[in-house]
Amino acid sequence: QKWDLNLGAIATMWKGGCIIRAKFLNDIKAAFDADPNLANLLMNKKFGDKVNEAQAAWRKVLCVAIQCGILTPAFSASLSYFDSYRRENLPANLTQAQRDYFGRHTYQRKDEVEGKYESGAWISANWQTPEEA
């Protein structure tokens, strides 16, 4: 949808009566002012560089939290979002195979012409139905 939101102005609204009265909000506003069409703060050089610099420590913190049984739903979901945002292709092929196997939902192969969809061809390549096993 084309909502024509001024994300920089929205960031400054938080400064008025919120606990987040931080310089960080000024940086967010500056990023959107510099590029009003910025799709994601990760695409801004300053923010992208900072996140890239911090990602090794981010991963270590999450590993320790997981080993200690400490719940970190927002922190770990944020890392998953970061990882998915920076990848051209996501690992959805298993889900696609399951959907096709159980309901013939079709899939698009990456080594074929774009727009060409198939169904069931993967079954003959090392897959067995329960009756064949």
C-alpha positions in Angstrom: 0.0 0.0 0.0 1.1 3.5 -0.7 0.6 5.2 2.7 3.1 8.0 2.1 4.4 7.9 5.6 7.2 10.3 6.7 9.2 7.8 8.7 11.6 10.4 9.9 8.8 12.5 11.4 7.3 9.4 13.0 10.7 8.7 14.7 10.8 12.2 16.2 7.2 11.8 17.6 8.6 9.1 19.9 10.9 11.7 21.5 8.0 13.8 22.8 6.7 11.6 25.6 8.5 8.4 25.5 11.2 6.7 27.5 13.2 6.4 24.2 14.3 10.0 24.2 17.6 9.1 22.8 20.1 10.3 20.3 19.3 7.1 18.5 16.0 8.5 17.3 17.8 11.5 15.8 19.9 9.0 13.8 16.7 7.2 12.6 15.2 10.5 11.6 18.5 11.5 9.8 18.5 8.2 7.9 14.9 8.6 6.6 15.5 12.3 5.9 18.6 11.4 3.8 16.6 8.8 1.9 12.8 9.1 2.2 12.4 5.9 0.1 14.6 3.9 2.5 12.9 0.5 2.7 14.7 -0.6 5.8 17.2 0.9 8.2 19.5 -2.0 7.5 19.9 -0.5 4.0 21.3 2.7 5.5 25.1 2.6 5.5 25.5 3.8 9.1 22.9 1.4 10.5 23.9 -1.5 8.3 27.6 -1.1 9.2 26.7 -1.0 13.0 24.6 -4.2 12.8 27.2 -6.0 10.7 29.9 -5.0 13.3 27.8 -6.3 16.1 26.5 -9.5 14.6 29.3 -11.8 15.9 28.7 -10.7 19.5 24.9 -10.8 18.9 25.2 -14.5 17.9 27.5 -15.3 20.9 25.0 -13.7 23.3 22.2 -15.8 21.9 24.3 -19.0 22.0 25.0 -18.4 25.7 21.4 -17.6 26.4 20.2 -20.8 24.7 22.8 -22.9 26.6 21.6 -21.4 29.9 17.9 -21.8 29.0 17.3 -18.1 29.0 14.4 -17.1 26.8 15.2 -14.4 24.3 12.3 -14.4 21.8 12.6 -10.8 20.5 16.4 -10.9 20.4 16.6 -14.2 18.6 13.7 -13.4 16.2 15.5 -10.2 15.4 18.6 -12.1 14.4 16.5 -14.4 12.3 14.9 -11.4 10.6 18.4 -9.9 10.0 19.6 -13.2 8.5 16.5 -13.6 6.2 16.6 -9.9 5.1 20.2 -10.2 3.8 19.7 -13.4 1.8 18.7 -13.5 -1.8 17.1 -17.0 -1.4 15.5 -18.3 1.7 15.5 -22.0 2.7 11.8 -22.6 1.9 12.4 -25.6 -0.5 11.6 -28.2 2.2 8.3 -26.5 2.9 7.5 -26.3 -0.8 8.3 -30.0 -1.2 6.0 -30.9 1.7 3.2 -28.7 0.4 3.6 -30.3 -3.1 3.8 -33.8 -1.8 0.7 -33.6 0.4 -1.4 -31.3 -1.8 0.2 -30.8 -5.2 0.7 -27.1 -4.6 3.5 -27.0 -7.2 6.9 -25.3 -7.0 9.2 -23.3 -9.2 12.7 -24.7 -9.8 15.6 -22.3 -9.8 17.3 -24.1 -12.7 14.3 -23.7 -15.0 12.6 -20.8 -16.8 11.0 -18.3 -14.5 7.2 -18.8 -14.4 7.4 -22.5 -15.0 5.8 -24.5 -12.2 6.0 -28.2 -11.6 4.4 -30.7 -9.3 5.6 -34.2 -8.2 8.8 -34.4 -10.3 10.9 -34.5 -7.1 9.1 -37.7 -5.9 11.0 -39.8 -8.5 14.3 -38.5 -7.4 15.2 -40.5 -4.3 11.8 -39.9 -2.6 9.5 -42.8 -1.7 5.9 -42.8 -0.8 5.0 -44.7 2.4 3.6 -47.6 0.2 7.0 -47.9 -1.6 9.1 -48.0 1.6 
